[in-house]
Amino acid sequence: MPEEPVVVHFKDGRTLQGYAEDFHERDTEILVRDASSDEQVTVHLTHAKVVCFVRNLFTSGVVRNRENPPVLHESRGRRAEVVFKDGEKLAGMVRFDQPPTGGFFIIPLNRNANSIRIYVNPAELVSFRFVT
């Protein structure tokens, strides 16, 4: 599997930009090749808030409108909203029918967002709910 660009947001506010491969939501750690130093860094997911799998590592954070935004998720799945301990809210699509007991992926609703899919550490959530 090829490397994918990722941005790890740690619980303490730090971020790590780099490349990862072969990551699954049931893993307990992710190996990231740091984009600035090219060193391999093992990230224990208990220390992360989220891991964002992104289109572009080096973006200004500005969301640009695209004429024909790509479809980032299949129509299957359920809409959900999560609220993190720091107050951040995130809405997206999930591929399960029961509230999660472990880490999970959420696919942003905004097709113009830089993040394609986001791994969520459930220990960092205040709430999870399905949106109808």
N, C-alpha and C positions, 0 to 999 in steps of 0.2 A: 504494500500500500504506500502511495507517495506521501511525502510530508505535507501537512496542511498548516497554514499560518494560524497561530493562536495568540490570544492575549489572556494571560492569567491575572485575575483580580484577586488579590489576597485579602483576608479578613482585616489585616492591619492597614489597608489602603495602598500597599505597594502593588506595582504591576510588573509583569514579565512578558515581553514580546518575543516570540520565537516560532519554532516549527516543531510539530509533533506528528507522530504516525501511530496507527494501530491502537487507538484509544477506544475503550468501551465504557459505557456508563456504570458497569459493575466493577470496574477497576478501582483500586485504592490509591493509585498514584499515576502520574503521567510524566513521561520523559520529554523534556522540552529542550531543543537546541536554541540557546539564547541568540537572538538576532544580532546583538551588539558585540558579543564576545566569541560566538561560535562554540561556547562550552555547553556540554550536556548538563542539564539541571533536572534532578528528580524532585517533582513537586508532589508532596503528600496532600491528597485532596482534602484532608481535614483542616489544612491551613488555607485553603482557597475558598473564596466566596462563589466565584463562577470561573469557568473557562470558556472564553468566546472563540469559536471557530469563525474566522473572518475572511473577507475577500482581500483586504489590503491591511498589512501591518501598520503602515505609516500613513495614516489619514489624519486630517485636521479635526475629525469628529463631525464635520458638517455633512448632513445628509443631502445628497443631490438627487433631484428628480431625474428619472430615466424615462425616455419615451415609451419603451416597452420593458418594464421591469420583469426580471425572470420570476418564474413561479418557484418559490423556495420550498414549498411543502405540498405534499399530496393533499387532496381534499379529505382524506381519511384523518381521523384524530378528533380531538376535542379542544375547544378553546379553554384556556386557563389563565388565571392571574395569580402572580405570586407577589408577596410583599416581604422584603428583606428586613433584617434587624436595624439596618441603617436608614430605613424609610423608603428606599428605592422600590419602585413598582415595575413589574415586567409582565406584559401580556403576550401570549403566543399560543401555538398549537402543541399539544402533547399527544403521544400515541398510547395512552392507557386510559382505563375507565375508573380506576380507584385512586384515591390520593396516594402519592408515592411514599414508600418506606425507606428508600435509598436514593442515591443520586439519580438525576434524570436529565434528559434533554428537553429544551423548549425551543421552538422555532419562532422567531419574531414575526409578528403580524405585518410589520412595516417592510415591504419588499425592497425598499430603498436603503435599508439599514446596512451598515458594514458587516454586522454579525449575521452569519448564515444559520448557525445553531449555537445554543448556549447550554453548557453543562451546569447544572445548579446543585450546589451542596445544600441538602435539605436542613442541615444543622444551622444554616444562616437565615432560615425563613421564620417570619412571624406568622404568616398565613399562606395557605394554598387553597384556591377554590376554582371549581369549574364555572365557566361563564356560559350562560345559555343565550 
